[in-house]
Amino acid sequence: MAAEEKKKLTPISDLGEFGLIEHISEKVKIKNKETRTGIGDDAAVLDFSGMQTVVTSDILVEGVHFDLMYTPLKHLGYKAVIVNLSDVVAMNAIPKQIIVSIAMSGKFSVEAVDELYSGIYKACEAYGVDLVGGDTTSSVTGLTISVTAIGAAQKEEIVYRSGARENDIICATGDLGAAYMGLQLLEREKEVFKANPHTQPELSGNDYILSRILKPEARLDVIKKLRELLIKPTAMMDISDGLSSELLHICKQSHCGCRIYQDKLAISQEAAELANEMNLEPLIAALNGGEDYELVFTIDPADYEKIKDIEQIVAIGHVTSEEKGKYMVPKSGENIELKAQGWNAYKK
């Protein structure tokens, strides 16, 4: 396309705050009967008819949680929704609504906002949730996205971190460490590009691990499958800060210990190969990498036969008494104590 034919971008100032809100809400479609009023009033009105309501919120900040040098805005919008839906799912609830607030600097155009929201709309469509409100404001530090997710479940369906019991089976979904390795790959290629802007990034053959960091998914499919099998986890969390950190949270809240087994942890071949190429230990990525948005949960031993042949669920260990500690059993050698070495927002 010739330079003169390049599409002109629309400054957000042309619309103003309320015009931008109207522009965003034009594409919003309501999907849930619980949503009585969405965007357009002072607050959303939701009616859950006696159901338990689950609410969670996450903030994504440019330069801290994402880098726009290698994060497409559409993927960022999708991911901002998913990280919140994952928390709702981890409570064994069904996501229903989201509220999205954004702060943007003057470098963003209306078209850039459209691209960001196209990912948000796509996530809403994929998971059947309604966008019911939010806020927009200016920023002097780039882009910040805050998403609040609302979910619903019957009182007896809610799963907390505190319910694990001695001898329960510890399960994890999917594979671990791929998101962390995807991030390492992107950061490596970013540094190469900064040193030589004429080089093209070497990303071929790494589609899976890139999708894991740029476009994760919430495991709503897993909790729906567990409900079909009449299995209620005794404790559950999503793996956002690393498997070790999440297990330690469950153990602390449940006043228990745990044993997980190295040979039971699922690590994708692609992630393992890249880790070896970068002189990183794949096991460390799996234990501490974070941003996998898989689920780690405990079940009654009586339910093991129901889940043992489900491809996306792997039994990785068991719950012990608190005094026995929290350890990983390696393929050889002495047990390794689990440490919380995942993401910490205020770690130096």
FENFENTA-V890283 format. One record per residue. N is the residue number from 1. RES is the residue in three letters. OMEGA is omega in whole degrees, 0 to 359 (NA if undefined). Layout:
N_RES_OMEGA ; N_RES_OMEGA
This chain:
1_MET_178 ; 2_ALA_183 ; 3_ALA_183 ; 4_GLU_180 ; 5_GLU_181 ; 6_LYS_184 ; 7_LYS_178 ; 8_LYS_180 ; 9_LEU_184 ; 10_THR_176 ; 11_PRO_179 ; 12_ILE_180 ; 13_SER_178 ; 14_ASP_181 ; 15_LEU_187 ; 16_GLY_185 ; 17_GLU_185 ; 18_PHE_176 ; 19_GLY_178 ; 20_LEU_179 ; 21_ILE_177 ; 22_GLU_180 ; 23_HIS_180 ; 24_ILE_188 ; 25_SER_179 ; 26_GLU_185 ; 27_LYS_183 ; 28_VAL_178 ; 29_LYS_180 ; 30_ILE_184 ; 31_LYS_186 ; 32_ASN_181 ; 33_LYS_180 ; 34_GLU_181 ; 35_THR_180 ; 36_ARG_178 ; 37_THR_180 ; 38_GLY_181 ; 39_ILE_176 ; 40_GLY_177 ; 41_ASP_181 ; 42_ASP_179 ; 43_ALA_175 ; 44_ALA_176 ; 45_VAL_182 ; 46_LEU_180 ; 47_ASP_183 ; 48_PHE_173 ; 49_SER_176 ; 50_GLY_178 ; 51_MET_173 ; 52_GLN_180 ; 53_THR_179 ; 54_VAL_182 ; 55_VAL_178 ; 56_THR_182 ; 57_SER_177 ; 58_ASP_176 ; 59_ILE_174 ; 60_LEU_186 ; 61_VAL_178 ; 62_GLU_180 ; 63_GLY_177 ; 64_VAL_183 ; 65_HIS_180 ; 66_PHE_180 ; 67_ASP_183 ; 68_LEU_175 ; 69_MET_181 ; 70_TYR_179 ; 71_THR_177 ; 72_PRO_183 ; 73_LEU_179 ; 74_LYS_177 ; 75_HIS_180 ; 76_LEU_178 ; 77_GLY_179 ; 78_TYR_183 ; 79_LYS_180 ; 80_ALA_177 ; 81_VAL_186 ; 82_ILE_183 ; 83_VAL_177 ; 84_ASN_177 ; 85_LEU_180 ; 86_SER_177 ; 87_ASP_176 ; 88_VAL_179 ; 89_VAL_181 ; 90_ALA_174 ; 91_MET_183 ; 92_ASN_178 ; 93_ALA_180 ; 94_ILE_179 ; 95_PRO_182 ; 96_LYS_184 ; 97_GLN_171 ; 98_ILE_172 ; 99_ILE_185 ; 100_VAL_175 ; 101_SER_181 ; 102_ILE_171 ; 103_ALA_186 ; 104_MET_173 ; 105_SER_183 ; 106_GLY_181 ; 107_LYS_184 ; 108_PHE_177 ; 109_SER_175 ; 110_VAL_179 ; 111_GLU_177 ; 112_ALA_176 ; 113_VAL_177 ; 114_ASP_180 ; 115_GLU_177 ; 116_LEU_183 ; 117_TYR_176 ; 118_SER_175 ; 119_GLY_177 ; 120_ILE_179 ; 121_TYR_181 ; 122_LYS_178 ; 123_ALA_178 ; 124_CYS_181 ; 125_GLU_183 ; 126_ALA_185 ; 127_TYR_175 ; 128_GLY_180 ; 129_VAL_181 ; 130_ASP_170 ; 131_LEU_190 ; 132_VAL_178 ; 133_GLY_180 ; 134_GLY_182 ; 135_ASP_174 ; 136_THR_177 ; 137_THR_179 ; 138_SER_181 ; 139_SER_176 ; 140_VAL_184 ; 141_THR_179 ; 142_GLY_187 ; 143_LEU_173 ; 144_THR_180 ; 145_ILE_175 ; 146_SER_180 ; 147_VAL_172 ; 148_THR_179 ; 149_ALA_181 ; 150_ILE_180 ; 151_GLY_183 ; 152_ALA_176 ; 153_ALA_171 ; 154_GLN_183 ; 155_LYS_183 ; 156_GLU_180 ; 157_GLU_184 ; 158_ILE_178 ; 159_VAL_180 ; 160_TYR_175 ; 161_ARG_194 ; 162_SER_188 ; 163_GLY_182 ; 164_ALA_182 ; 165_ARG_180 ; 166_GLU_181 ; 167_ASN_173 ; 168_ASP_177 ; 169_ILE_176 ; 170_ILE_181 ; 171_CYS_173 ; 172_ALA_179 ; 173_THR_173 ; 174_GLY_176 ; 175_ASP_189 ; 176_LEU_174 ; 177_GLY_184 ; 178_ALA_180 ; 179_ALA_179 ; 180_TYR_180 ; 181_MET_174 ; 182_GLY_177 ; 183_LEU_179 ; 184_GLN_179 ; 185_LEU_181 ; 186_LEU_179 ; 187_GLU_178 ; 188_ARG_182 ; 189_GLU_175 ; 190_LYS_180 ; 191_GLU_177 ; 192_VAL_181 ; 193_PHE_179 ; 194_LYS_179 ; 195_ALA_180 ; 196_ASN_184 ; 197_PRO_181 ; 198_HIS_180 ; 199_THR_174 ; 200_GLN_180 ; 201_PRO_179 ; 202_GLU_185 ; 203_LEU_185 ; 204_SER_179 ; 205_GLY_183 ; 206_ASN_184 ; 207_ASP_185 ; 208_TYR_183 ; 209_ILE_176 ; 210_LEU_178 ; 211_SER_182 ; 212_ARG_179 ; 213_ILE_185 ; 214_LEU_183 ; 215_LYS_179 ; 216_PRO_178 ; 217_GLU_173 ; 218_ALA_187 ; 219_ARG_174 ; 220_LEU_179 ; 221_ASP_182 ; 222_VAL_182 ; 223_ILE_175 ; 224_LYS_178 ; 225_LYS_179 ; 226_LEU_178 ; 227_ARG_177 ; 228_GLU_182 ; 229_LEU_181 ; 230_LEU_177 ; 231_ILE_173 ; 232_LYS_177 ; 233_PRO_178 ; 234_THR_174 ; 235_ALA_182 ; 236_MET_172 ; 237_MET_170 ; 238_ASP_185 ; 239_ILE_179 ; 240_SER_183 ; 241_ASP_181 ; 242_GLY_183 ; 243_LEU_181 ; 244_SER_181 ; 245_SER_183 ; 246_GLU_178 ; 247_LEU_179 ; 248_LEU_175 ; 249_HIS_180 ; 250_ILE_181 ; 251_CYS_180 ; 252_LYS_182 ; 253_GLN_183 ; 254_SER_181 ; 255_HIS_182 ; 256_CYS_173 ; 257_GLY_179 ; 258_CYS_170 ; 259_ARG_171 ; 260_ILE_189 ; 261_TYR_183 ; 262_GLN_184 ; 263_ASP_177 ; 264_LYS_183 ; 265_LEU_181 ; 266_ALA_177 ; 267_ILE_182 ; 268_SER_179 ; 269_GLN_180 ; 270_GLU_180 ; 271_ALA_180 ; 272_ALA_181 ; 273_GLU_179 ; 274_LEU_178 ; 275_ALA_179 ; 276_ASN_178 ; 277_GLU_182 ; 278_MET_181 ; 279_ASN_175 ; 280_LEU_180 ; 281_GLU_181 ; 282_PRO_181 ; 283_LEU_179 ; 284_ILE_177 ; 285_ALA_181 ; 286_ALA_183 ; 287_LEU_192 ; 288_ASN_188 ; 289_GLY_181 ; 290_GLY_179 ; 291_GLU_175 ; 292_ASP_183 ; 293_TYR_167 ; 294_GLU_178 ; 295_LEU_167 ; 296_VAL_184 ; 297_PHE_179 ; 298_THR_179 ; 299_ILE_174 ; 300_ASP_179 ; 301_PRO_180 ; 302_ALA_181 ; 303_ASP_186 ; 304_TYR_182 ; 305_GLU_181 ; 306_LYS_187 ; 307_ILE_191 ; 308_LYS_181 ; 309_ASP_178 ; 310_ILE_189 ; 311_GLU_186 ; 312_GLN_179 ; 313_ILE_181 ; 314_VAL_173 ; 315_ALA_186 ; 316_ILE_181 ; 317_GLY_181 ; 318_HIS_180 ; 319_VAL_178 ; 320_THR_173 ; 321_SER_185 ; 322_GLU_184 ; 323_GLU_179 ; 324_LYS_174 ; 325_GLY_183 ; 326_LYS_188 ; 327_TYR_167 ; 328_MET_178 ; 329_VAL_182 ; 330_PRO_178 ; 331_LYS_175 ; 332_SER_179 ; 333_GLY_184 ; 334_GLU_177 ; 335_ASN_182 ; 336_ILE_180 ; 337_GLU_179 ; 338_LEU_179 ; 339_LYS_177 ; 340_ALA_183 ; 341_GLN_179 ; 342_GLY_183 ; 343_TRP_175 ; 344_ASN_188 ; 345_ALA_184 ; 346_TYR_178 ; 347_LYS_180 ; 348_LYS_NA
